Amino acid sequence: MTSMSLAADRPVNWNVLGVTKGGFYRRFRDRAALLDGMLQSWSKGRIAAIEAQTSLDGTTARERLRALIRLYSERMNTEGMAVELAIRQWARADDNAAAAVASVDAARLKNVGQFYRATGLSSEQADAQAFLFYCFIFGQSLLFLERGPRKRAQLVAKSAEKLIEDEA
């Protein structure tokens, strides 16, 4: 969605949206409605993706955790990360954005936490491990970009082993 790239504190730029002013107001009553629509679209889309990505589909919890790590570490989705970071920055100053981010984070932690519970961890341990899992998922995409791809892949693999090992 190209409107995601709009800054939350700027006036609407009709040219960027690719609509006329009249077309905009037929769809949204005002700028606040546009921003609310952006947040709803982002959070619903992320939660739907999380549900799809965390479906076991005949795999074990550990296999699905490995697949999630591969999904987020083997290919960099720079546009997706840019949107994620922009919305998180927006959430620092806006209650509606903060609520959208919180709902997405809750879905992430709930679904990955279920995998760790399935490996035998207590609920408290599973929640903590799910938190570490997402700290790794987001952090690894921001770190070590200057290292060669082979070294980075080795580092990600070793880190992933720690997140999935039997005594996690």
Residue pairs with C-beta under 8 A, 6 or more apart in sequence:
1 38
1 41
1 42
2 16
2 17
2 18
3 16
3 17
3 34
3 38
4 38
4 42
4 83
4 86
4 87
5 16
5 83
5 86
6 12
6 13
6 16
6 17
6 38
8 35
8 90
8 93
8 94
8 97
11 31
12 24
12 31
12 34
14 20
14 21
14 24
17 24
19 27
24 34
28 34
28 37
35 96
36 96
39 87
39 96
39 97
39 100
40 100
42 83
42 87
42 100
42 104
43 100
43 101
43 103
43 104
46 104
46 107
47 103
47 104
47 107
50 104
50 107
50 108
50 111
51 107
51 111
53 68
53 71
54 64
54 68
54 111
54 112
54 114
54 115
56 64
59 67
60 118
61 114
61 115
61 116
61 118
61 119
62 115
62 119
62 164
64 115
65 112
65 115
65 133
65 163
65 164
66 160
66 164
68 112
68 133
68 137
69 136
69 137
69 156
69 160
69 163
69 164
72 137
72 140
72 141
73 137
73 140
73 141
73 156
73 160
74 153
76 141
81 141
84 138
87 97
87 100
87 101
88 101
90 97
91 97
91 98
91 100
91 101
92 98
105 134
108 130
108 134
109 127
109 130
109 131
109 134
112 130
112 133
112 134
113 123
113 126
113 127
113 129
113 130
114 126
115 126
115 130
116 125
116 126
116 127
116 129
116 130
116 133
116 168
117 123
117 126
119 126
119 166
119 168
121 129
121 168
125 168
129 163
129 168
132 163
133 163
136 159
136 160
136 163
140 156
140 159
144 151
144 152
144 155
145 152
147 155
162 168
